[in-house]
Amino acid sequence: MKEKTSESSAKKAAVLPAAGIGDALLMMIASARLLDLGYEVTTFHPALIQLQSWFPKHRFASAPSLEQFPGFFSSYDLVIAENDNSQKIRTLIELRAQKKVEYLSIFYPSYELHKHAPLDPLDQVFNSDLPMASNIAEASKNLLLLSYGSKENALLPPEELHHRRFIKQVVIHPTSSTASKNWSRDKFFSLAKQLHKRGYSPLFAVSKTERGAWLDAEAKGFILPLFDSLDQLARCVFESGFMIGNDSLVGHLASNLLVPTLIIADNVKRMNLWRPDWLPGRVVTPPSWIPNCKGLRWREQHWQTWISPSRVLKEFIKLTI
C-alpha cells in the first residue's frame, strides 16, 4: 500500500461490497479492520446508509458512476471489492491493469480460471468450506498483514434497545432477492401456526414494497410490521428471540446481532459458504439422497417440496435448547 508522509492525511481506503445487503454487512468486517489500522474508510453501499446509527464510526456512500471510477478511486490508497462478476468489478480490474487504481484487492467468494481475470498478488480467494464471515476475516488478515483474524464488524446496537427482550418472538423472513431461494408461502404459514401453538409469537418481516403481497399473513392473525427502513428491521430483530428464513439479508443480520438463526435453503454445498456465521445457527436443506444428476435436477428445481414444516420445527426446537 502507498506510504504517506508525516505531513499528509490518513490513508484512504474504499470497500465495495456486492449489491446484497447481507454482502454489505459481511464486507463490513474488512472495513472494520481497515478502521482499526487507522485508515479513513468509506464503504460504498447505498443501503448501509440506513444503518449509520448502528455503525457510528463508519462512513457510507453510494458508489459513483462507472464513468467516474478512474478519477475517483485513483485517490484511494487501497480499494477492496467483493467480486460479483459485474461491470463494476471488470472496470476496477481494467483500471488496475492501467495503473489508474494501483492497490486493488478483489475478494473472490469463488474463483474459476476460465471465468475470472488472472489473480493479482493482492487478490483473495475464499475457502468454499468456510462461511463468508470467516473467509472475509481471513482475507483481511492476509491482505493487511495482521497477526489475527476477526469477524467483528463494529456493529453497535443503540443503547435504548434490549437484546432478545421478546424471547418468544420469532422473526420469519419468507422472501429474498431471488424467488428460487424462497421456501413456499404455505409452508411458512404452517410453520408459523405450529410455533404459535407452542407459545411463540411469529412475526413476518418483509420489506415495505413486499408487504402488499403478504397481507394474508396479517389476515391469518400473524404480526406483519411495516418497516420503513433497515434501521427499523434491525431494531425488531435485535429484540426478538429467534429468526427463521431463507438464505438472505435477515439471516446474516440476525447472526450479526447474536440472535439464534435457522436458515431454510436449497443447497448444502452453497450454504457451507453462505451460512450465517457470527452466531452459528442451524441450516435445513433437502436430503442428499434426492436425485440431482444432469437432466434430472429434482433437488435443485423442487427443493421446497423436500423440506416439511415439521422438519423445520424440529430443527428450531434444537435451536432453542
C-alpha positions as CSV (number, residue, x, y, z in Angstrom):
1,M,0.0,0.0,0.0
2,K,1.1,3.6,-0.5
3,E,3.2,5.2,2.1
4,K,2.1,8.6,3.5
5,T,4.4,11.3,4.6
6,S,4.1,12.7,8.0
7,E,2.6,15.9,6.6
8,S,-0.1,14.1,4.7
9,S,-3.5,13.0,5.9
10,A,-4.6,9.4,7.0
11,K,-4.5,6.7,4.3
12,K,-7.8,6.4,2.5
13,A,-9.5,3.0,1.8
14,A,-12.6,2.2,-0.2
15,V,-14.6,-1.0,0.3
16,L,-17.1,-2.1,-2.3
17,P,-19.4,-5.0,-1.3
18,A,-21.7,-6.8,-3.8
19,A,-25.2,-5.5,-4.2
20,G,-26.8,-7.6,-1.5
21,I,-27.3,-6.1,2.0
22,G,-26.1,-9.3,3.5
23,D,-22.9,-9.0,1.5
24,A,-22.6,-5.4,2.8
25,L,-22.8,-6.5,6.4
26,L,-20.2,-9.2,5.7
27,M,-17.8,-6.8,4.0
28,M,-18.0,-4.5,7.0
29,I,-15.6,-7.0,8.5
30,A,-12.9,-5.7,6.1
31,S,-14.0,-2.1,6.7
32,A,-13.6,-2.6,10.5
33,R,-10.1,-4.0,10.2
34,L,-9.1,-1.0,8.0
35,L,-10.5,1.4,10.5
36,D,-8.6,-0.4,13.3
37,L,-5.4,0.3,11.3
38,G,-6.1,4.0,11.1
39,Y,-7.4,4.2,7.6
40,E,-10.1,6.7,6.6
41,V,-12.6,4.2,5.3
42,T,-15.6,4.6,3.1
43,T,-17.9,1.6,2.4
44,F,-19.8,2.1,-0.8
45,H,-23.2,0.6,-0.4
46,P,-26.4,2.7,-0.5
47,A,-28.4,0.5,1.9
48,L,-25.9,0.7,4.7
49,I,-26.6,4.4,5.0
50,Q,-29.9,3.4,6.7
51,L,-27.8,1.6,9.4
52,Q,-25.5,4.6,10.0
53,S,-26.5,4.8,13.7
54,W,-25.5,1.1,14.1
55,F,-22.0,1.9,12.7
56,P,-21.2,5.2,14.3
57,K,-17.5,5.1,13.5
58,H,-18.0,4.3,9.8
59,R,-18.7,6.3,6.6
60,F,-21.1,5.1,3.9
61,A,-21.8,6.4,0.5
62,S,-23.2,5.3,-2.9
63,A,-20.6,4.4,-5.5
64,P,-20.0,6.8,-8.3
65,S,-20.9,6.0,-11.9
66,L,-18.6,3.7,-13.8
67,E,-17.5,6.7,-15.9
68,Q,-16.3,8.4,-12.7
69,F,-14.3,5.4,-11.5
70,P,-10.9,6.4,-12.9
71,G,-10.6,9.8,-11.4
72,F,-12.5,8.8,-8.2
73,F,-10.8,5.7,-7.0
74,S,-7.3,6.8,-8.1
75,S,-7.1,8.9,-5.0
76,Y,-7.5,5.9,-2.6
77,D,-4.5,4.1,-1.1
78,L,-6.4,0.8,-1.1
79,V,-9.6,-0.4,-2.7
80,I,-11.2,-3.7,-1.6
81,A,-14.1,-5.1,-3.8
82,E,-16.2,-8.2,-3.4
83,N,-16.4,-10.0,-6.7
84,D,-19.9,-10.3,-8.1
85,N,-19.0,-10.7,-11.8
86,S,-20.4,-7.3,-12.5
87,Q,-19.2,-4.5,-14.8
88,K,-18.1,-2.7,-11.7
89,I,-15.5,-5.4,-11.0
90,R,-14.4,-5.6,-14.6
91,T,-13.9,-1.8,-14.6
92,L,-11.8,-1.8,-11.5
93,I,-9.6,-4.7,-12.8
94,E,-9.1,-2.7,-16.0
95,L,-8.1,0.3,-14.0
96,R,-5.6,-1.7,-12.1
97,A,-4.1,-3.0,-15.3
98,Q,-3.8,0.6,-16.5
99,K,-2.2,1.6,-13.2
100,K,-5.0,4.1,-12.5
101,V,-6.1,2.2,-9.4
102,E,-2.8,0.9,-8.1
103,Y,-3.7,-1.0,-4.9
104,L,-6.8,-3.1,-5.6
105,S,-7.7,-6.3,-3.9
106,I,-10.6,-8.4,-5.2
107,F,-12.2,-10.7,-2.7
108,Y,-13.4,-13.8,-4.6
109,P,-16.1,-15.9,-2.9
110,S,-15.3,-18.4,-5.7
111,Y,-12.7,-18.3,-8.4
112,E,-12.5,-20.1,-11.8
113,L,-9.5,-19.5,-14.0
114,H,-11.5,-19.7,-17.2
115,K,-14.2,-17.3,-15.9
116,H,-12.3,-14.7,-14.0
117,A,-9.4,-12.4,-14.6
118,P,-5.8,-13.6,-13.7
119,L,-5.2,-13.2,-10.0
120,D,-3.2,-10.3,-8.6
121,P,-1.0,-10.8,-5.6
122,L,-3.4,-8.7,-3.5
123,D,-6.5,-10.7,-4.6
124,Q,-8.0,-13.1,-2.1
125,V,-9.8,-16.4,-3.0
126,F,-12.1,-17.9,-0.4
127,N,-12.3,-21.4,1.0
128,S,-15.6,-22.9,0.0
129,D,-15.7,-25.0,3.1
130,L,-15.7,-21.9,5.4
131,P,-18.5,-19.4,5.8
132,M,-18.2,-16.0,4.3
133,A,-17.7,-14.2,7.6
134,S,-14.7,-16.4,8.4
135,N,-13.4,-16.1,4.9
136,I,-13.5,-12.3,4.9
137,A,-11.8,-12.2,8.3
138,E,-9.0,-14.4,7.0
139,A,-8.7,-12.5,3.7
140,S,-8.5,-9.2,5.7
141,K,-5.8,-10.7,7.9
142,N,-3.7,-11.9,4.9
143,L,-4.1,-8.7,2.9
144,L,-3.4,-6.3,5.8
145,L,-0.7,-8.5,7.3
146,L,-2.5,-8.8,10.6
147,S,-1.4,-11.2,13.4
148,Y,-5.0,-12.3,13.9
149,G,-8.3,-12.6,12.1
150,S,-11.6,-11.3,13.5
151,K,-15.2,-11.4,12.3
152,E,-16.0,-8.3,14.3
153,N,-17.5,-5.7,12.1
154,A,-18.2,-2.9,14.6
155,L,-22.0,-3.2,14.6
156,L,-23.1,-1.4,17.7
157,P,-26.9,-1.6,18.7
158,P,-28.5,1.6,20.0
159,E,-28.3,1.8,23.8
160,E,-32.1,2.1,24.3
161,L,-32.6,-1.4,22.9
162,H,-32.6,-4.7,24.9
163,H,-31.2,-7.8,23.4
164,R,-33.7,-10.5,22.8
165,R,-36.2,-8.8,25.1
166,F,-39.1,-10.6,23.5
167,I,-37.6,-14.1,23.8
168,K,-40.7,-15.8,22.4
169,Q,-40.9,-13.6,19.3
170,V,-39.8,-15.4,16.2
171,V,-39.0,-13.3,13.1
172,I,-39.9,-15.1,10.0
173,H,-38.4,-13.8,6.8
174,P,-40.2,-15.5,3.9
175,T,-38.6,-13.6,1.0
176,S,-35.2,-13.0,-0.6
177,S,-33.7,-11.3,-3.6
178,T,-34.2,-14.5,-5.7
179,A,-37.6,-16.2,-5.8
180,S,-36.0,-19.6,-6.4
181,K,-34.3,-19.3,-3.0
182,N,-37.6,-19.0,-1.2
183,W,-39.4,-21.8,0.8
184,S,-43.1,-21.9,-0.1
185,R,-45.6,-19.5,1.4
186,D,-48.0,-22.1,2.6
187,K,-45.2,-23.9,4.5
188,F,-44.1,-20.7,6.2
189,F,-47.7,-20.2,7.3
190,S,-48.0,-23.8,8.5
191,L,-44.7,-23.4,10.5
192,A,-46.0,-20.1,12.0
193,K,-49.2,-21.9,13.1
194,Q,-47.2,-24.7,14.8
195,L,-44.9,-22.1,16.5
196,H,-48.0,-20.3,17.8
197,K,-49.4,-23.5,19.3
198,R,-46.1,-23.9,21.2
199,G,-46.4,-20.5,22.8
200,Y,-44.2,-18.5,20.3
201,S,-45.2,-15.2,18.6
202,P,-44.4,-15.5,14.9
203,L,-43.7,-12.1,13.2
204,F,-43.4,-11.9,9.4
205,A,-40.7,-9.5,8.3
206,V,-40.9,-8.3,4.7
207,S,-39.8,-5.0,3.0
208,K,-42.2,-2.1,2.5
209,T,-42.5,-3.0,-1.2
210,E,-43.2,-6.6,-0.5
211,R,-45.8,-6.0,2.3
212,G,-48.8,-5.8,0.0
213,A,-48.1,-9.3,-1.3
214,W,-48.1,-10.7,2.3
215,L,-51.2,-9.1,3.8
216,D,-52.7,-12.6,4.1
217,A,-50.2,-13.2,7.0
218,E,-52.0,-10.4,8.9
219,A,-55.3,-11.9,7.9
220,K,-54.3,-15.2,9.4
221,G,-53.6,-13.4,12.7
222,F,-49.8,-13.1,12.5
223,I,-47.8,-9.9,13.1
224,L,-46.8,-8.1,9.9
225,P,-45.0,-4.8,10.8
226,L,-44.4,-2.0,8.4
227,F,-40.7,-1.5,8.2
228,D,-39.8,1.9,6.6
229,S,-36.0,1.3,6.9
230,L,-33.3,-1.2,7.7
231,D,-32.9,0.5,11.0
232,Q,-36.4,-0.5,12.0
233,L,-35.9,-4.0,10.8
234,A,-32.6,-4.3,12.8
235,R,-34.3,-3.0,15.9
236,C,-37.0,-5.6,15.6
237,V,-34.6,-8.5,15.0
238,F,-32.3,-7.4,17.9
239,E,-35.1,-7.5,20.4
240,S,-36.6,-10.8,19.1
241,G,-35.8,-14.2,20.4
242,F,-35.2,-16.1,17.2
243,M,-35.1,-15.8,13.4
244,I,-36.2,-18.2,10.7
245,G,-36.0,-17.6,7.0
246,N,-34.4,-18.1,3.6
247,D,-30.8,-17.5,2.7
248,S,-30.9,-13.7,2.8
249,L,-30.0,-10.5,4.4
250,V,-32.1,-11.1,7.6
251,G,-30.2,-14.3,8.4
252,H,-26.9,-12.5,8.3
253,L,-28.3,-9.5,10.2
254,A,-29.7,-11.8,13.0
255,S,-26.5,-13.7,13.3
256,N,-24.6,-10.4,13.4
257,L,-26.9,-9.3,16.2
258,L,-26.3,-12.6,18.1
259,V,-29.9,-13.8,17.6
260,P,-30.2,-17.6,17.1
261,T,-30.9,-18.2,13.4
262,L,-32.4,-21.0,11.3
263,I,-32.0,-20.9,7.5
264,I,-34.0,-22.9,5.0
265,A,-32.0,-23.3,1.8
266,D,-31.7,-25.3,-1.4
267,N,-28.1,-26.4,-1.5
268,V,-25.9,-27.7,1.3
269,K,-22.7,-27.0,-0.6
270,R,-23.6,-23.4,-1.3
271,M,-24.6,-22.9,2.3
272,N,-21.2,-24.1,3.5
273,L,-20.0,-20.8,2.2
274,W,-23.1,-18.6,2.7
275,R,-24.5,-19.7,6.1
276,P,-24.6,-17.0,8.8
277,D,-21.5,-17.2,10.9
278,W,-21.3,-14.5,13.6
279,L,-23.5,-16.6,15.8
280,P,-23.6,-20.0,14.2
281,G,-27.2,-21.2,13.8
282,R,-28.8,-24.1,12.0
283,V,-29.4,-24.8,8.3
284,V,-32.1,-27.0,6.8
285,T,-31.5,-28.3,3.2
286,P,-33.1,-31.1,1.1
287,P,-31.9,-34.6,1.8
288,S,-28.8,-35.6,-0.2
289,W,-30.4,-38.8,-1.5
290,I,-32.8,-36.8,-3.8
291,P,-31.6,-37.1,-7.4
292,N,-29.8,-34.0,-8.7
293,C,-28.0,-35.5,-11.7
294,K,-27.8,-33.8,-15.1
295,G,-31.2,-33.8,-16.7
296,L,-33.0,-34.8,-13.5
297,R,-32.2,-32.0,-11.1
298,W,-35.1,-32.6,-8.7
299,R,-33.3,-31.4,-5.6
300,E,-32.3,-28.2,-7.3
301,Q,-35.6,-27.4,-9.1
302,H,-38.1,-28.7,-6.5
303,W,-36.1,-28.4,-3.2
304,Q,-39.0,-26.8,-1.4
305,T,-41.0,-30.0,-1.8
306,W,-38.5,-32.0,0.2
307,I,-38.4,-29.7,3.3
308,S,-41.5,-30.1,5.5
309,P,-42.7,-27.6,8.2
310,S,-42.4,-30.4,10.8
311,R,-38.7,-30.9,9.9
312,V,-38.1,-27.2,10.2
313,L,-39.9,-27.1,13.5
314,K,-37.7,-30.0,14.8
315,E,-34.6,-28.0,13.9
316,F,-36.0,-24.9,15.5
317,I,-36.6,-26.8,18.8
318,K,-32.9,-27.8,18.7
319,L,-32.0,-24.1,18.3
320,T,-33.9,-23.3,21.5
321,I,-32.2,-25.9,23.7
